[in-house]
Amino acid sequence: MVKIAYVLPNIESGGTERHILSLARSLDRSRYSLSLATTAGGGSLYEEFSAIMPVTVMGDPHAHRRIKVGPLTHIGTIRALMRIYRQERPDIVHAYLPAACVIGPIAARLAGVGKVIISRRALSNYKAKYPLLHRIEPLGYKLANAVLVNSDAVRRDVERTERFWEGKIRRIYNGIDIAPQDPAPIGRLFPELAGDEEAPVIAYVANLFPYKGHRDLVDAARTVADEFPSVRFLLVGRDAGEMDAVRARIAAGGLERHVLLTGLRSDALKIAAASSFVVHPSHEEGFSNTILEAMAAGKAVVATRVGGNPEAVVDGDTGILVPPGDPGPLAEAMLALLRDPARAQAMGEAGRRRVVERFSLEKMVREIASLYEDLHAGADLRERAEVASSPASRIS
């Protein structure tokens, strides 16, 4: 039995947290014993995590927002994690998200844990807002045995901006459940749209962070609505600091009838399946699960050409890539698919084939389990990393 101890800042609903849920539910439980600790509070996924593994929360287990912490709190958290690790004696500590990727490795090493993985799932833009984290984050890379990245874009960013990663990087793409979704009538999902099922529906599933480009989408929606007056935009996600600004933008454009802010939904996959196609206008991205989920649902994707998006969306084949931060090209791409539904359908079919071949949950779980086994067996990851980083290994 291999003991894996995950560590996260919190367990609010987001792409990384749901990635870990999917991974944990799929790992062979006769081989892996799992646990989770958070460093800065609980969140809305507490019950789901607790159903499948022991969860230790620093702070309120049911808090639905991130709590603010300072250096003294971090020291206390490190001590608490050390006590947990000395008692549970995990074989591998696997940390996700920046703060936990420093706190987790420090606690693990001080507690005598033999193997540590840090997962980097985003580009380094976040560092500008957190100068202290920027200074101490290299310590996590120094203490880690492996750096798990979810796209070649993130790999290149780590190689360009970080220290102590040499020979440690393993790229494993996100994977999703590829079971086909039966599209429900949109009026069943949103009673306010009942009787309007023939209207085109464009969905964006992303929590409302400023960098996710929701305001760009609202600006583009004005242009689209001028040509397609019945169009509906569904913005699915919780407020992460941008909700008021997006709501004000909707009102300023007179788009209340066209743009619906749904809040966080548990049926985001069904919403994507019921939509005409999906958009993803983020200004930065590591590798988006919601793009993969849209493709798995057989939907064309209009996405920005940032981060790992071009590794998922093949421009002109499974969707259309546009520059970030520019509502004009975004609007034109959406209009192109609305004017040619057959093209949108063909792109969606090609996208589903691509997900089935390259981005299945089964494939991701198999590759992460292989990483766990390599570390547990004491394999030389530096040799494997050199092979994986060769040009031939990156051909998609």
C-alpha positions in Angstrom: 0.0 0.0 0.0 1.3 3.4 -1.0 0.2 6.3 1.2 -0.4 9.6 -0.7 -1.0 12.8 1.2 -2.4 15.6 -0.8 -2.1 19.2 0.4 -4.1 22.2 -1.0 -4.8 25.7 0.2 -8.5 25.0 0.5 -11.2 22.9 -1.1 -13.4 25.5 -2.7 -14.8 24.5 -6.1 -12.3 25.1 -8.9 -10.5 23.2 -11.7 -7.6 22.0 -9.5 -9.8 20.8 -6.7 -12.1 18.9 -9.0 -9.1 17.5 -10.8 -7.9 16.0 -7.5 -11.4 14.7 -6.8 -11.5 12.9 -10.2 -8.0 11.5 -9.6 -8.8 10.3 -6.1 -12.0 8.6 -7.2 -10.2 6.7 -9.9 -7.0 5.5 -8.3 -6.8 1.9 -7.3 -7.8 1.9 -3.6 -6.3 -1.5 -3.0 -2.9 0.0 -3.9 -3.2 3.6 -2.7 -4.2 5.0 0.6 -5.2 8.7 0.3 -5.5 11.7 2.7 -5.9 15.4 2.3 -4.9 18.4 4.3 -5.6 22.1 3.6 -3.5 25.0 4.7 -6.1 27.9 4.6 -9.6 26.8 5.2 -12.3 24.5 3.9 -14.8 25.1 1.1 -17.8 23.9 -0.8 -16.2 20.5 -1.8 -15.6 19.5 1.8 -18.3 16.9 1.9 -17.2 15.4 -1.5 -13.6 15.1 -0.4 -14.6 13.7 3.0 -16.6 10.9 1.4 -13.5 9.4 -0.2 -10.6 10.2 2.1 -9.7 11.6 5.5 -9.6 15.4 5.4 -7.8 17.7 7.8 -8.7 21.4 7.5 -6.7 24.3 8.9 -9.6 26.6 9.7 -13.4 26.3 9.2 -14.2 23.1 7.3 -17.4 24.6 5.8 -16.0 28.1 5.0 -17.1 29.0 1.4 -14.4 31.6 0.8 -10.6 31.6 1.2 -9.3 32.9 4.5 -6.5 35.4 4.8 -3.3 34.1 6.4 0.0 35.6 7.3 3.6 34.4 8.0 2.9 33.4 11.6 -0.1 31.4 10.4 2.0 29.6 7.8 4.5 28.6 10.5 1.7 27.2 12.6 0.4 25.3 9.6 3.8 23.8 8.9 4.0 22.6 12.4 0.5 21.1 12.2 1.3 19.4 9.0 4.5 18.0 10.5 2.5 16.5 13.3 0.1 14.9 10.8 2.9 13.5 8.6 4.8 12.1 11.6 1.7 10.3 12.7 0.4 9.1 9.3 3.9 8.5 7.7 2.9 9.0 4.1 5.1 7.7 1.4 4.5 10.7 -0.9 3.2 14.2 -0.2 1.6 15.7 -3.3 1.1 19.5 -3.2 -1.1 21.6 -5.4 -1.3 25.4 -5.9 1.5 27.9 -5.0 1.2 28.4 -1.2 0.7 24.7 -0.6 3.6 23.9 -2.9 5.9 25.7 -0.4 4.3 24.8 2.9 3.7 21.2 2.0 7.3 20.3 1.0 8.7 22.1 4.0 6.5 20.2 6.4 7.1 16.9 4.6 10.9 17.1 4.7 10.9 18.2 8.3 8.7 15.3 9.2 11.0 12.8 7.3 8.7 12.1 4.3 10.8 10.6 1.6 9.1 11.7 -1.6 7.5 15.0 -2.5 5.6 16.1 -5.7 4.6 19.7 -6.4 2.0 20.3 -9.2 2.3 23.5 -11.3 -0.9 24.1 -13.2 -0.7 27.7 -14.2 1.7 30.2 -15.7 3.8 32.4 -13.5 1.7 35.7 -13.9 0.3 35.3 -10.4 3.8 36.0 -8.9 3.5 39.7 -9.5 0.8 40.1 -6.9 2.6 38.0 -4.3 6.2 39.2 -3.9 6.8 37.2 -0.7 5.6 34.0 -2.4 7.8 34.8 -5.4 10.8 34.9 -3.2 10.2 31.7 -1.2 8.5 29.6 -3.9 11.9 28.2 -5.3 12.2 26.4 -1.9 9.3 24.2 -2.9 11.1 23.2 -6.2 14.3 22.6 -4.2 12.6 20.2 -1.8 10.5 18.4 -4.4 11.5 15.1 -6.1 9.1 15.8 -9.0 7.4 18.8 -10.6 4.2 17.8 -12.3 3.0 20.1 -15.0 -0.2 19.8 -17.0 0.9 21.3 -20.4 4.0 22.0 -22.4 3.2 25.7 -22.0 3.5 25.4 -18.2 6.6 23.3 -18.7 8.3 26.1 -20.7 7.2 28.7 -18.2 8.7 26.7 -15.3 11.9 26.3 -17.3 12.0 30.0 -18.0 11.1 31.4 -14.6 11.9 28.9 -11.8 15.0 27.4 -10.2 15.8 23.9 -9.0 13.5 22.2 -11.5 16.3 20.4 -13.5 15.5 16.8 -14.2 12.3 16.9 -12.1 9.6 17.9 -14.6 6.9 15.3 -15.6 4.2 16.5 -18.0 0.8 14.8 -17.6 -2.2 16.4 -19.3 -5.4 16.9 -17.5 -7.9 14.1 -18.1 -11.7 14.0 -18.0 -14.5 11.6 -18.0 -15.2 11.0 -21.7 -18.7 9.4 -21.2 -21.0 11.1 -23.7 -23.4 13.6 -22.3 -27.1 13.4 -23.3 -28.0 17.1 -24.0 -31.1 18.1 -22.1 -33.3 20.9 -23.4 -31.9 24.2 -22.2 -35.3 25.1 -20.8 -35.1 22.2 -18.4 -31.8 23.5 -17.0 -32.9 27.1 -17.0 -36.6 27.6 -16.6 -36.3 31.3 -17.6 -35.2 30.0 -21.1 -38.2 27.6 -21.4 -40.0 28.1 -24.7 -36.8 29.6 -26.3 -35.0 26.3 -27.0 -34.3 27.2 -30.6 -32.2 30.2 -29.6 -28.4 29.8 -30.0 -26.8 29.4 -26.6 -23.1 30.1 -25.9 -21.7 28.9 -22.6 -18.6 29.9 -20.6 -17.7 27.8 -17.6 -15.2 29.6 -15.4 -15.1 31.2 -11.9 -15.2 34.9 -12.2 -11.6 35.8 -11.7 -10.4 39.1 -13.4 -8.0 37.2 -15.7 -10.7 34.9 -17.0 -11.9 37.6 -19.6 -15.6 37.7 -18.7 -15.7 41.4 -19.5 -14.2 40.8 -23.0 -17.0 38.2 -23.5 -19.7 40.7 -22.5 -18.3 43.3 -24.9 -18.2 40.8 -27.7 -21.7 39.7 -26.8 -23.0 43.1 -27.8 -21.7 42.6 -31.3 -23.1 39.1 -31.6 -26.5 40.1 -30.3 -26.8 42.8 -32.9 -26.8 40.1 -35.6 -28.4 37.3 -33.6 -31.0 39.0 -31.4 -32.1 35.7 -29.8 -28.7 34.6 -28.7 -28.1 33.7 -25.0 -24.8 33.7 -23.1 -24.5 31.5 -20.0 -21.7 32.6 -17.7 -21.3 29.7 -15.2 -19.1 30.1 -12.1 -18.8 31.6 -8.7 -17.7 35.1 -7.9 -14.0 35.4 -7.5 -13.7 39.2 -7.5 -15.2 40.1 -10.8 -18.9 39.6 -10.5 -19.9 43.2 -9.8 -17.8 44.5 -12.7 -19.2 42.0 -15.1 -22.8 42.7 -13.9 -22.1 46.4 -14.5 -20.8 45.7 -18.0 -23.9 43.7 -18.8 -26.1 46.6 -17.7 -24.0 49.2 -19.6 -24.4 47.2 -22.8 -28.1 46.7 -22.3 -27.5 42.9 -22.4 -29.6 41.8 -19.4 -31.8 39.7 -21.8 -28.8 38.1 -23.5 -26.3 37.3 -20.7 -27.2 35.2 -17.7 -24.9 35.0 -14.7 -25.8 31.5 -13.4 -23.4 31.4 -10.4 -21.8 28.1 -9.4 -23.6 25.1 -10.9 -23.1 21.4 -10.3 -24.4 20.6 -13.8 -21.9 22.5 -15.8 -21.3 19.5 -18.1 -25.0 19.3 -18.9 -25.0 23.1 -19.6 -22.1 22.7 -22.1 -23.8 19.7 -23.8 -27.0 21.8 -24.2 -25.2 24.8 -25.7 -24.5 25.6 -29.3 -20.8 25.9 -28.6 -18.5 27.0 -25.8 -16.2 29.9 -25.3 -13.1 30.4 -23.2 -11.7 34.0 -23.4 -9.2 33.8 -20.5 -6.1 36.0 -20.6 -3.9 33.2 -19.2 -4.4 29.5 -18.7 -2.3 26.5 -17.8 -4.5 23.8 -19.2 -8.3 24.1 -19.0 -10.5 21.2 -17.9 -13.6 23.1 -19.0 -12.3 23.2 -22.6 -11.7 19.5 -22.5 -15.2 18.9 -21.1 -16.7 21.0 -23.9 -14.9 19.0 -26.5 -15.9 15.7 -24.8 -19.5 17.0 -25.1 -19.0 17.4 -28.8 -18.9 21.2 -28.8 -16.7 23.5 -30.8 -14.6 25.8 -28.7 -13.7 29.5 -29.2 -10.7 30.1 -27.0 -7.9 32.5 -26.6 -4.4 31.6 -27.9 -2.8 31.5 -24.4 -1.0 29.0 -22.3 -2.0 25.4 -22.9 -5.2 26.3 -24.9 -3.5 25.6 -28.3 -2.5 22.1 -27.0 -6.2 21.3 -26.6 -7.9 23.2 -29.3 -6.7 22.7 -32.9 -7.4 26.0 -34.6 -9.8 25.5 -37.5 -10.3 21.9 -36.7 -11.8 21.5 -33.2 -12.4 25.2 -32.7 -11.2 28.7 -33.3 -8.3 30.4 -31.4 -8.3 34.2 -31.0 -6.0 36.7 -29.3 -6.6 37.5 -25.6 -8.1 40.7 -24.4 -9.7 41.7 -27.7 -13.5 41.5 -28.0 -13.4 42.1 -31.7 -11.8 38.8 -32.9 -13.7 37.0 -30.2 -17.0 38.3 -31.6 -16.1 37.4 -35.1 -15.2 33.9 -34.2 -18.5 33.4 -32.4 -20.4 34.9 -35.4 -18.6 32.6 -37.8 -19.9 29.5 -35.9 -23.4 30.9 -35.5 -23.6 31.6 -39.2 -22.4 28.1 -40.1 -23.9 25.6 -37.6 -22.7 22.7 -39.8 -19.1 23.9 -39.3 -19.6 24.2 -35.6 -21.0 20.6 -35.4 -18.0 19.2 -37.4 -15.6 21.0 -35.1 -17.4 19.5 -32.1 -17.2 16.0 -33.5 -13.5 16.4 -34.2 -13.0 17.8 -30.7 -14.6 14.8 -29.1 -12.4 12.4 -31.1 -9.3 14.4 -29.9 -10.4 14.2 -26.2 -11.1 10.5 -26.4 -7.7 9.8 -28.0 -5.5 12.2 -25.9 -7.2 13.5 -22.8 -9.2 10.8 -21.1 -9.4 10.5 -17.3 -8.2 6.9 -17.6 -5.0 8.0 -19.4 -4.3 10.7 -16.8 -4.8 8.4 -13.8 -2.6 5.8 -15.4 0.2 8.3 -15.9 0.0 9.8 -12.4 -0.1 6.4 -10.9 3.0 5.5 -12.9 4.7 8.6 -11.4 3.7 7.5 -7.9 5.1 4.1 -8.5 8.4 5.4 -9.9 8.9 7.6 -6.9 7.9 4.9 -4.5 10.4 2.5 -6.1 13.2 5.1 -6.0 13.5 5.3 -9.8 15.8 8.0 -11.3 13.3 10.6 -12.5 16.1 12.7 -13.9 16.9 10.2 -16.6 13.2 9.8 -17.4 12.7 13.6 -17.5 15.5 14.0 -20.0 13.8 11.4 -22.3 10.4 13.1 -21.8 11.8 16.5 -22.7 13.4 15.4 -26.0 11.8 17.0 -29.1 10.5 13.7 -30.4 8.5 13.1 -27.1 6.6 16.4 -27.5 5.1 15.7 -30.9 1.3 15.7 -30.5 
